[in-house]
Amino acid sequence: MVTVIVIARNNEKTLVECLRSVESQFRDNNRWELIVVDGDSEDDTWNRAKNYLKRSAEYAYQVIINKEKSYAWSWNRGLEYARGDNILVVDADTVLPPAYIKKALKILQNRSDAGAVGGDIEYQYPGKENGMLSKLYRHTNDFHDFPQGGPSSEGIAEHPACPLYRRVLFEQLGQMDVSLQSFVELEFHHRISESGWKLWFNPELKVIKYAPRSFARLLGKITENYRQVAGLKHRGLEKFYHGHAIRPIIWGGSGIVLLILAFFNSVFAWLFLLFLLAWVGQLFFRFKSHILEDSKSAQYRLQVFYWVLVIRLVKMAGLLKGFIKNRFF
């Protein structure tokens, strides 16, 4: 039996689409249940969940309110009522592709050492596929990872996205850490790995997740997430902490300092240019290896774009140098 827990808070615009994608997983299988946990939403999420399920559900379901509002508490409230041997926890802004759970169950059956199996995330926002906001969200907010072979390979990963868990994991390791506001899965995945279980990544398992619909909400989400990353430092996730908290602070702080100094000394204008080239270069190679691995034509276009950008940055540095020289010296 499979339990699907849908965690919602202010998701009135995406909840029904999420529920329909969950229902489509079990057209030929009645051995499942649905638990919707609403984190005391301020919009119409609660009513939409109740009305939709009352009208269309032909399976066991529950709609639960979480007055604590926090993400970890929503996980734990759902787990308290879960009866399935395997448990999938889905955010209400996520859409499952066809046969997602069927494929994940087959992998768990074939791999007795795997405690959970998940995949990748494709970020979008309603009405526009692969928009600029969703791309920005991917590169600043996605903390899941891939096996050593990259996103197109199957294997062990530290933090696969949207995993299907064996129930025994929660019985052995306990529930989510309620002191965390974000990244509760990552802390739990660390406990899974430390206990000897494997987390398995399969590239065929890719969910769609809707990014915030406005730049202001996007920036707020990114800021909150990076603030919460610091809480992971003392939970055995030093590697994750340094990669996603310390490194962005160093990059961002260095860029701001060099930009300010560039207005007082032309030498720093050239140093700022070198900084930009290094920053664009590391983004380029990250983008190339993680997203365009299987597309040679796309890699070629990206390389052309990169070198055109380098030339333009060089010209911009020359103009900046002349401006600073004429303005201040």
N, C-alpha and C positions, 0 to 999 in steps of 0.2 A: 504493500500500500504506500502511496505517495501523499505527503502533505505539502501543499503550496501555501506559503505565508506571503501575503501582499501587504507591504508596509506603506501607508499613505499619510501624507500631511499636506494639505492645501494642493491636492492633485486633481481637482474636479475636471480639468480639461484633458487629462490623459488616463484617468482611472479606468473608464469603460473599455478603451482600446487595450489596456493591459489585461483586464479580465477576459476579454474575448480571446486574446492570444494564449492565455492560460487554458481556457476551456478547449481550444482547438487541439491541445496536446493529448486529450483523453477521449476522442470521438469513439474509439474502439475499446475503451478501458474504463470501467466504472469503479475501479479500486483506487479512489483518491478522494481527498477532501480539500476544501478551500477555507483559509482563515484570513480575513481582512482585518488588519489592525490600524485604526485611525488615530493618529497622534493629536487628538483634540483640534481638528482643523478649524480654521477661521472662515473657510469658504463652504461650498455645498458638497464637499467630498463625502461626508457621512451619509447624507440623504441619497446621493447618487449611488453609493454602494448598496444601501438597503433596497432602494427601489429597483435597481437593475437586477439584483440577485433574487428578489421576491418575484419578479416578473418572468425571469428566464432560467433560473437555476433548477436543474434536475439532478442535483448531487448534494452531498452533505456540505454545509457551509456554516460559518459563524462570522459575525461582524462585531469586533471588540473595540472598545474605546480605551485609549491610553492617556490618562490624565497627566502623566508625567511628561508627555510630549517628546522626550528624548528618543533618539534612534535606538540606542541599546535597550531601553525599556520596551520599545515596540517589539524588538526581536524576542526578548524574554517573555513578554505576554503571549506572543504567538506560540512560542515553544512550549509554554505551560499547557496549551490545549492540543498540541500536535499529537496525533496517534500513529502517523506513518512510520514505516521502516526506513524511508528515505525522505529527506526534507529539503525543499527548495525555498529560499527566501528571495522575493522579488520586490524591488521598489516599484511604486505605482506609476512612475514615469518610464518604465521599461516595457519593451515588447519582445516576447519570445518568438523566434522563428519556428516554422513547422517542424515537428518531430524532435525538438530540442531535448525534452525529457526522455523520450524513447532512446535516443542516441546515448545520453548520459547514463541511463540505467544499464544499457548493454555494456558500456565500458566498466562500470562498477562490478558487473557480474563477471567480467573477464579478468579484472585486476583485483585480486583479493587484498593487495597491499595499499590500494588507493582508498583513502577515507573520504575523498570528495573529488569531483571532476567538474571543471568549468572551462571557460574559453575566453573570448575577446569581446570588446564592446565597440559598436559603431555609434558615434555620437551624431545626433541630428537635433533639429528643433522643428516643431510641427509646421508643415507647409513648405519647408525648404530642406532638401537633402544636402548635406555637406556644405552648409553655409559657413561664412567666416566665423561666426560666433561658435558654432559647433567645433570647428577646427581649433580655435583658440582654447576652448574648453578641454579638448582632448589633450593638448600639449601642456596644459597647466594644472589639470585636475585629475588626470587618469593615473592612478598609482598602482595599477595592476601590471603584471609582468608576463614574460614569455619564457619558454624553455631556452636552453643554450643555442638551439638551432634556429631561433627566431620565431616570428609569429605564424609562419606557415608549417611549422614542425610540431609533432606531438611529443609530449614528454612531461617531466616533472617541472613544476613552476612553484615559486613561493606564494604567489597571490593571483591565481586565475580568477577571472570575473564570473560572477553569478553561478557559483558551484552548486551542484546537487550533493548534499551531505548524507552520509550514513547516520542514522539516529544514534548509533553507539558512540559517536564522537561526543555528543552532548551529555550522554550518560557518564562517559569517562572523564571528560574535561570540564564539565559545567557549562554555564550559559555565558552571555556576553558581559563584558566589563562595563558596568553602568557609570563608572567614573569618566568614561570617554564619551565625548559628544559626536565624534566622527571616527571613521576608520576602525570600527569595532570588528569588522571581518578580518582586517589585517592582523590585529592582536590575537584573534582566535586562530587564524591560520598559523601564526607563530607557535601557539600551543600545540596545534595538530602536528606540525613538523617536529617539535621537540619530543613529542610522545612516541615518535617512530612511524606514524602514518604518513602516506604520501599524498600530495595534492597534484592532481593530474590535469594537464592542459590539452585540449583538443581543438585544432583550428576550425573545425566544422561547427563548433558551438559558439556562435556569435550573436549576441543580443543587440537590440537597438535601444539606446537610452537617449531621452530628450534632454538637451542642454537648456539652461535658462533662456527665456525668450527675449530678454533685454540685456544690454551691456551692463547696466547698473546692477541687475541681479546676478549676472555672471561674475562681475568684479567682487560683489559681496560674498558670493559662494567661494571663490578662489581665496579671498582674504581669510575667511573663516576656516577653510580647510588647512591652510598653511599655519594658522594659529594653533589648530588642534594637533598638527603633526608633532609639535614639541612634547605633547603628552605621551608620545610613543617611545621617547628616549629611554625611559626607565622601565620599559616592559620587554626588554630583550631585543628591541628593534633599532639598535644603534645604526646599523647599515642603512636602513630605510630613513632614519632621522637625518643622517648626514647627507644622504642623496637628495632628499626632498625638502629639507629645511635649511641646512647650513649652506649648501651649494647655491640655491637661488638668492640667499641673502648676500653672499659674497659677490656673485655676478651683478646683482642689482645695485648694491652699494658701490662697487668699483666703478660701474658705469656712471652713476650720478656724480661721484667725486671727480672723475676725469672730465665730465662735461662742464662742471663748474670751473675747474682749473683751466679749461681750454679758453675761457674768456679773459684770462689774465696772462697766459703764456702760450705762444703758438706751438711750443713743443708738446704741450698736453693735447693740442688739437690732433696732432699726428698719433699720439698715444691713444686718444679716443677712437681714431679711425682703426688702429690695430685691434683695439678692444671690440669694436663692431664687427670687424672681419672674423675674429675668433668666435664671437657669439653666433654670428650667422653661420659660420662653418660648422660648429657643433650641432646647431639646429638642423643644418642640411644633412649631415651624416646620420643623425638620429632619425630624421624624417625618411631618408632614403632606406635605411636598414629595417625600419619598423613598419613602414606603410607601402613602400613601392618595391618591395623585395622581388615580386614576381612580374614586374612590368618594366621591361628594358626600355621601351619607348618613353615611358613616364620618367625613368631615371635619366635618360638623355635630355629630355626637356627640362628637368630640374637642374641638371648640370649647366645647361646653357643659361637658364635663369640665374643661377648662382654667380656665374662669371660676369654676366651683364650687370648684376647687382654690385659685384666687386668694383667694376670699372666706374660705375656711377658713384660709389662711395669714395673712390679716389678723387674723382672730380669734385665731389661735395667737400672733401677735406681741403682741397686747394682753394675753393671759394671761401670756406670757413677761415682758413689761414689768412687770406687776403682781407676778409672782413675784420678779423681781430686786429690785424696789423694797422689797418686804416682807422679803425675805431678807437683803439686804445694806445697806439704807439706812434 
